[in-house]
């Protein structure tokens, strides 16, 4: 049944006025006189006296009139009417049946035409009075029928089932089956069924180049190729694999894959798109994690709850996505922004770790997978305390640091009693002075005689040795209205604003929001001013201000200040100040010493300075610089939202995991950090079959170009089934058994016959399996953008392998409220680092390699497309970067091979293709060098498919 465009929803058990208001009933009947004649409850067909059977009496009626819109294949408004349990469940607006009360049941109201906006079915024949009577009788008698709730449950996808530990095939149907490893044994059976077999082993030059490009993302040097090709050891290749896995470039290669999966970039996105200059520590953490072979279960846990596990930088995962810093004065839009942020985090967690599109359950139960809307909001209850922003990175503790910290704590302990004695005395003196209340960090009220003004200025002279902070400045007229609000046309000015912190900008001073996350901070220590200019002159008599009304922070509170109003003759008049307040403040020198005598004042200042220095040194030993790794706050109460609308709250939900995966439910008062830790522990629980399957498939995808499941972030019903089900479970099981070692898992793939075989085509095999999904050959593919650029830098011998730290830019940045980016016309050594260290800007692409399907971080990209466009060819042939690298490559050939063209050609082929040229290639190359020069020759080779592809 389909709704009309005018929609009115009724809450459960709501009695509509038609049932008791004759006047309204008459009006409705008059409106409907020219169409269907609506019936009042008194005019409804009476309930049938006979016993009503759901299957034989009720279901045929609903099937005839309602199944097109509310059947098994389609459920408009999330309402299904072909199962008794679904009818009792109701729609997304609530129940439609009140057992024993048919006239109060929404189902009867709409099919009987009692609602002018809902007449069901909207098209076709209406229900007859007799049919309505049957439905009434069924409801009045208790809506009895078969227990069919099990039919409502979505079938579990294959991936939800427990890991099986399949027994490897004992006799693989291939001639050399005795030499097969477990991976190859599982692949051999499907190959044999198609009368196919593995290809012969690739030659050493091809194999080492393939291994380097797949595992490291850069080609081997000619010396490395020659060394491996001449190594006669039986296990020479296995030793090479071990050296590659131990290479620091391995972590850089795998980290770039991971950043695609979690949409990591180093700008906020949206219209302002500001750079996150301190997001790079998370990038370095990921690289180090892969290089150190951090167990994958620990890797997952640290990214979700690293602040509880001594890996604070890892929580950069939680805030890796886009962040809109422009907040609307419309509370509805701001609430929706926050919902979008949390939905993105929940969806990324689901796709990255579990291979589940959990985000599809934001507005309704997942249409394909057993993930409910309640599951979605239960996960939101876990993440609701995550906030975008920076926090200090704890520094690594050494024995020397720990010893120094003990000394500092001892010194602070010896100072504290003397300081406290003087503070107590000062406080007693302050309390004897009958003046205004003490200045505090939460809320201060300033009262003065009514003043007509068009501008008010708040000048701060002291704030405890830090840049002053104010979360909201309210200026009240005689009626108590806040005339300082930006929404009333008031404009804010300031002497300066601390840069780089979106939560501490000037616009927060009068945006109507309080708390540290919506505050202004001056860029001047113990100083600065803010000013409010009114659209029209206002008569004011009070004002309120605070540092942090959420009471989380007390530092930076102004302790010495003056407030002035611009009055007639453009004269500034002081209307309030710190004078007259009982301004005792234990955090401020002035707040204490003004109540002490001369000797006590001198003693206090000396002790205060000693304490400040000790605390400063302690902070430097325990806290590093700020990094974009998120902050955390109390989550608050979370509701399920009707259709995802933050204004349509339904029942509260506790923090919990996905119920169909045996996810536990937590207490509603669970601390924020413990919620995330519980989620992380559940994700990597060995009993959770999805996590090891998903990461094993990702490693296969990066190794062979296509995963065993070729939808690597969707293991649900909409994803593709596994090409080799036993193999994926075998890999997932071995991962757990090997202490979640990704390097060991990857090693088993790299030494397999499937990986070391030739990539040469075979007509018969191509006809049966053109994409080589059965792996009868190694599937060749074009390199990703990063590997192409890095390989060119390797070829020209200018690559900078320096690791870690802030990245480089390929755009010029013009910082403003809205950041603007312009491609650099020339690049040099600062831009010759590996592309994993590129500061990736959302919505902006490198002008050359962005055309090669390079993600910008706006959304997760678990599997990059491999497009083939004219722009790619033009960029590789004509771009200044490629021409520059061709020139550098030619200089290298001249430097290392001398003037002889044969030697230059030989070296060029060894560098780019890891092989010697044949006679025909030498002849063509010499002709080109003689006719066009060495640089065009190098440029042509850099455009060769053999260089751009892994074979």
Secondary structure, 3 states (H helix, E strand, C coil): CCCCCCCCCCCCCCCCHHHCCHHHHHHHHHHCCCCCCCCCHHHCCCCCCCCCCHHHHHHHHHHHHHHHHHCCCCEHHHCCCCCHHHHHHCECCECCCCCCCHHHCHHHHHHCCCECCECCCCCCCCCCHHHHHHHHHHHHCCCCCCCCHHHCCCCCCHHHCCCCCCCCCCCCCCCCHHHCCHHHHHHHHHHHHCCCCCCCECCHHHHHHHHHHHHCCCCCCHHHHHHHHCCCCCCHHHHHHHHHHHCHHHHHHHHHHHHHHCCCCCECCCCCCCECCCCHHHHHHHHHHHHCCCCHHHHHHHHHHHHHCCCHHHHHHHHCCCCCCCCCCCHHHHHHHHHHHHHHHHHHHHHHHHCCCHHHHCCCCCCCCCCCHHHHHHHHHHHCCEECCCEEEECCCCHHHHHHHHHHHHHHHHHHHHHHHHHHHHHHHHHHCCCECCCCCCCEEEEEEEEEEEEEEEEEEECCCCEEEECEEEEEECCCCECCCHHHCCEEEECCCCCCCHHHCHHHHHCCCCCHHHCEEEEEECCEEEEEEEEEEEEEEEEEEECCCCCCCCCCCCCEEEEEEEEHHHEEEEEEECCCECCCCCCCHHHHHCCCCHHHHHHHHHHHHHHHHHHHHHHHHHEEEEECCCEECCCCCCEEEHHHCCCCEEEECCCECCHHHCCCECCCCCCHHHHHHHHHHHHCCCCCHHHHHHHHHHHHHHHHCCCCCCCCCCCCCCCCCCCCHHHHHHHHHHHHHCCCCHHHHHHHHHCCHHHHECCCCCHHHHHHCCCCCCCCCCCCEECCHHHHHHHHHHHCCCCECCCCCCCECCEEEECCCCCEEEECCCCCHHHCECHHHECCCCCCCCCCHHHCCCCCCCCCCCCCCCCCCHHHHHHHHHCHHHHHHHHHHHHHHHHHHCCCHHHHHHHHHHHHHCCCCCHHHHHHHHHHHHHHCHHHHHHHHHCCHHHHEEC
